[in-house]
């Protein structure tokens, strides 16, 4: 994904999500680039980054949001990735270094999350 990525209006929910709006996306990609670098050093895809949550706590279960079977398989493979404490720290530092801009959902959906 880049700042040039176009999301199909009506067919791709990301077209409505504030954090995928042009300005927010440009900012948020800073975190994506850091995760890509860490994943590359580990020899895995960025989609396997949900293993970070599993490494921090054995009871966290990532819920991938995809409609494509090959992406689901890629996400499920995160369970096979074992991160060292240093790798978990690097991912945590990356996450802490970028304040995500834009809401997680459009306002009408955010209102349904009870957050």
Backbone bond lengths (Angstrom), bond angles and torsions (degrees), N, CA, C in turn:
res aa  C-N    CA-C-N  psi(-1)  N-CA   C-N-CA  omega(-1)  CA-C   N-CA-C  phi
1 X - - - 1.437 - - 1.521 108.35 -
2 X 1.314 115.19 138.96 1.462 121.61 177.35 1.517 108.61 -135.00
3 X 1.308 116.27 178.21 1.467 119.87 176.43 1.527 111.13 -66.99
4 X 1.323 116.86 -14.73 1.464 121.62 178.82 1.528 112.69 -89.05
5 X 1.325 117.49 -7.09 1.459 121.22 -178.40 1.524 109.81 -63.84
6 X 1.328 116.11 128.71 1.463 121.66 178.04 1.523 108.79 -107.42
7 X 1.318 116.21 129.94 1.449 121.53 178.69 1.523 108.81 -101.50
8 X 1.303 115.99 131.50 1.465 121.92 -176.29 1.526 110.47 -66.22
9 X 1.329 116.36 115.87 1.465 121.14 178.05 1.520 109.31 -62.24
10 X 1.308 116.11 131.44 1.457 120.87 -179.94 1.513 113.80 86.76
11 X 1.327 117.88 -26.35 1.454 120.42 -178.33 1.523 113.75 -110.66
12 X 1.320 116.95 -12.45 1.456 121.06 -177.80 1.526 107.59 -134.07
13 X 1.322 116.66 113.31 1.461 122.01 -177.36 1.524 112.25 -55.08
14 X 1.321 116.73 -30.31 1.470 119.54 -178.97 1.525 112.12 -59.67
15 X 1.324 118.27 -23.08 1.463 120.73 177.45 1.529 110.99 -64.03
16 X 1.338 117.58 -20.71 1.462 122.39 -179.16 1.525 113.45 -102.80
17 X 1.330 117.47 -11.80 1.462 120.91 -173.60 1.527 109.70 -84.27
18 X 1.341 116.87 124.66 1.463 120.79 -175.84 1.525 114.79 -56.37
19 X 1.326 119.62 -33.60 1.465 118.48 -177.63 1.521 112.51 -74.39
20 X 1.347 117.65 -6.91 1.457 121.07 174.56 1.532 112.06 -102.19
21 X 1.332 116.69 2.94 1.466 120.26 174.09 1.528 108.12 -65.10
22 X 1.295 117.57 153.59 1.456 123.40 -170.75 1.534 114.21 -48.70
23 X 1.333 118.09 -55.16 1.464 120.83 -176.99 1.519 111.82 -65.42
24 X 1.334 116.41 -44.61 1.465 120.29 -179.95 1.522 110.40 -65.30
25 X 1.319 117.10 -41.86 1.460 120.91 -179.55 1.524 111.20 -61.48
26 X 1.316 116.74 -43.21 1.465 120.31 179.30 1.527 110.33 -58.00
27 X 1.312 116.97 -41.48 1.466 121.14 178.54 1.527 110.96 -70.07
28 X 1.324 117.34 -48.01 1.463 122.55 -174.46 1.526 113.01 -66.98
29 X 1.318 116.85 -23.92 1.465 119.66 178.64 1.525 112.25 -64.03
30 X 1.326 117.29 -16.55 1.458 120.19 174.45 1.518 111.15 -59.54
31 X 1.313 117.00 -40.60 1.465 121.09 177.10 1.526 110.08 -70.00
32 X 1.323 117.07 -41.65 1.463 121.06 179.73 1.527 110.28 -57.70
33 X 1.320 116.91 -43.34 1.468 120.61 -179.52 1.527 111.17 -63.74
34 X 1.328 116.93 -37.92 1.467 119.56 177.94 1.529 111.13 -67.12
35 X 1.325 116.60 -41.13 1.473 119.98 178.63 1.522 109.91 -65.65
36 X 1.337 117.68 -40.28 1.467 120.59 177.52 1.520 111.08 -58.97
37 X 1.322 117.33 -42.55 1.462 121.18 -178.80 1.530 110.82 -64.88
38 X 1.306 116.76 -43.59 1.465 120.95 179.47 1.521 110.22 -66.12
39 X 1.342 116.70 -42.89 1.468 120.58 178.86 1.529 110.77 -62.86
40 X 1.326 117.10 -41.86 1.462 120.46 179.82 1.524 110.93 -62.89
41 X 1.330 116.61 -40.67 1.466 120.10 178.84 1.528 110.77 -64.93
42 X 1.329 116.08 -29.95 1.465 120.92 179.40 1.529 111.01 -84.14
43 X 1.328 116.61 -15.94 1.464 120.63 -179.60 1.513 113.14 82.19
44 X 1.340 116.28 26.93 1.465 121.01 178.55 1.524 109.05 -128.16
45 X 1.315 116.63 170.16 1.456 120.95 177.51 1.528 109.58 -83.75
46 X 1.329 117.54 156.03 1.463 119.78 176.96 1.533 112.54 -58.80
47 X 1.320 117.55 -26.69 1.463 120.25 179.49 1.524 112.24 -63.97
48 X 1.316 115.56 -19.07 1.463 118.60 178.43 1.519 111.94 -84.48
49 X 1.322 117.52 3.06 1.462 120.79 -179.84 1.525 114.19 -63.24
50 X 1.361 120.81 -18.02 1.465 117.11 174.83 1.525 112.96 -56.51
51 X 1.326 117.69 -17.76 1.460 119.92 178.32 1.521 110.86 -61.95
52 X 1.341 117.30 -21.11 1.467 120.08 177.16 1.516 109.77 -58.83
53 X 1.323 116.99 -46.16 1.459 120.47 179.32 1.515 111.91 -63.58
54 X 1.316 115.42 -40.96 1.469 119.38 179.92 1.526 110.80 -67.47
55 X 1.317 116.83 -31.95 1.453 120.03 179.53 1.519 111.74 -71.17
56 X 1.312 116.90 -27.73 1.461 120.92 -178.03 1.513 111.50 -82.88
57 X 1.314 117.29 -27.69 1.456 120.57 -178.76 1.514 108.58 -157.01
58 X 1.321 116.66 127.69 1.455 121.39 -176.90 1.511 114.84 -67.58
59 X 1.334 118.93 -11.49 1.455 120.41 -177.20 1.525 113.54 -99.54
60 X 1.337 118.26 -0.89 1.462 120.80 179.23 1.522 109.23 -83.33
61 X 1.334 116.15 130.08 1.454 121.79 179.43 1.530 108.12 -121.35
62 X 1.330 117.65 112.38 1.466 119.84 177.57 1.523 110.83 -65.26
63 X 1.311 115.74 142.68 1.460 121.04 176.69 1.524 107.10 -117.52
64 X 1.332 116.72 100.21 1.466 118.57 -178.55 1.523 111.21 -69.04
65 X 1.312 115.40 141.89 1.457 120.82 177.05 1.514 109.38 -106.35
66 X 1.324 116.65 85.98 1.452 119.83 -178.70 1.515 110.25 -143.31
67 X 1.310 114.94 157.64 1.468 120.46 174.75 1.523 110.70 -114.12
68 X 1.331 115.83 3.62 1.463 120.54 -175.96 1.536 110.39 -108.10
69 X 1.328 117.22 122.36 1.483 120.18 -178.71 1.522 114.08 -55.61
70 X 1.346 118.22 -38.02 1.463 119.23 -179.07 1.533 111.44 -67.82
71 X 1.327 117.65 -31.27 1.469 120.75 176.48 1.529 110.42 -72.92
72 X 1.321 117.12 -37.08 1.465 120.67 176.75 1.526 109.92 -62.25
73 X 1.332 117.07 -43.80 1.471 120.91 178.27 1.526 110.49 -62.32
74 X 1.331 116.63 -40.41 1.462 120.61 178.65 1.528 110.73 -63.33
75 X 1.326 116.83 -43.71 1.455 120.73 177.84 1.528 111.54 -65.27
76 X 1.320 117.26 -41.22 1.465 120.89 179.99 1.520 111.18 -63.04
77 X 1.326 116.85 -30.62 1.467 120.97 179.06 1.521 111.99 -65.19
78 X 1.328 117.32 -13.25 1.464 120.19 177.14 1.525 111.27 -60.35
79 X 1.318 116.65 -27.64 1.466 120.03 179.59 1.520 111.76 -64.17
80 X 1.327 117.52 -21.44 1.462 121.77 -179.95 1.527 113.31 -87.67
81 X 1.324 116.69 -7.47 1.459 120.60 -177.92 1.522 109.01 -88.70
82 X 1.309 115.80 125.39 1.460 121.31 177.02 1.519 107.45 -108.64
83 X 1.311 115.23 120.34 1.458 120.25 -179.64 1.523 110.32 -99.08
84 X 1.310 115.37 141.50 1.456 120.43 174.66 1.529 108.26 -75.92
85 X 1.326 117.30 161.99 1.472 118.47 175.17 1.532 112.10 -56.08
86 X 1.322 117.93 -36.01 1.470 120.79 178.64 1.529 111.05 -65.56
87 X 1.334 117.40 -38.66 1.468 120.84 179.02 1.529 110.82 -68.94
88 X 1.317 116.64 -39.13 1.470 119.95 175.95 1.529 109.28 -63.13
89 X 1.317 116.87 -42.59 1.467 120.96 178.21 1.522 111.48 -61.86
90 X 1.333 116.65 -41.24 1.467 120.53 179.29 1.526 110.76 -63.90
91 X 1.317 117.16 -42.47 1.469 119.95 178.09 1.529 111.28 -67.12
92 X 1.320 116.08 -39.59 1.465 119.95 177.78 1.518 110.29 -63.53
93 X 1.328 116.97 -44.02 1.466 120.71 178.29 1.526 110.82 -62.28
94 X 1.330 116.52 -39.94 1.473 120.03 177.60 1.519 110.32 -61.84
95 X 1.315 116.41 -45.98 1.469 120.48 -179.85 1.522 111.28 -63.74
96 X 1.319 116.34 -37.22 1.461 120.39 -179.37 1.526 112.87 -75.14
97 X 1.330 117.50 -19.11 1.462 120.77 -174.49 1.526 113.80 -83.49
98 X 1.308 116.99 -13.79 1.464 120.35 -177.97 1.526 109.15 -124.49
99 X 1.329 115.85 120.63 1.461 119.73 175.14 1.527 107.17 -85.94
100 X 1.328 115.61 110.87 1.460 121.24 -175.89 1.521 110.00 -60.99
101 X 1.313 115.84 132.01 1.462 121.76 178.28 1.523 109.46 -103.05
102 X 1.318 115.28 145.44 1.458 121.34 178.38 1.511 111.27 90.08
103 X 1.321 115.64 146.62 1.454 121.14 -179.76 1.519 112.11 -69.94
104 X 1.327 114.03 157.43 1.468 120.07 179.53 1.519 111.25 -70.39
105 X 1.325 116.24 -33.27 1.464 122.45 -178.78 1.521 108.94 -134.77
106 X 1.337 117.40 161.16 1.463 118.94 170.44 1.538 108.22 -63.31
107 X 1.308 117.16 155.14 1.467 121.32 -173.95 1.525 113.36 -50.43
108 X 1.338 118.63 -42.16 1.463 120.18 -175.99 1.534 111.66 -66.91
109 X 1.318 118.09 -29.10 1.472 120.45 176.40 1.519 111.27 -85.65
110 X 1.313 117.52 -36.35 1.475 121.36 177.98 1.527 109.84 -58.95
111 X 1.324 117.38 -36.23 1.457 121.49 179.25 1.531 113.06 -62.84
112 X 1.320 116.80 -19.63 1.460 120.84 -178.53 1.534 113.00 -93.52
113 X 1.331 117.83 -0.40 1.463 120.12 -174.96 1.516 113.74 -89.01
114 X 1.323 118.41 -10.76 1.462 122.98 -178.28 1.521 112.67 61.95
115 X 1.323 117.79 28.99 1.466 120.08 179.00 1.493 110.92 -101.73
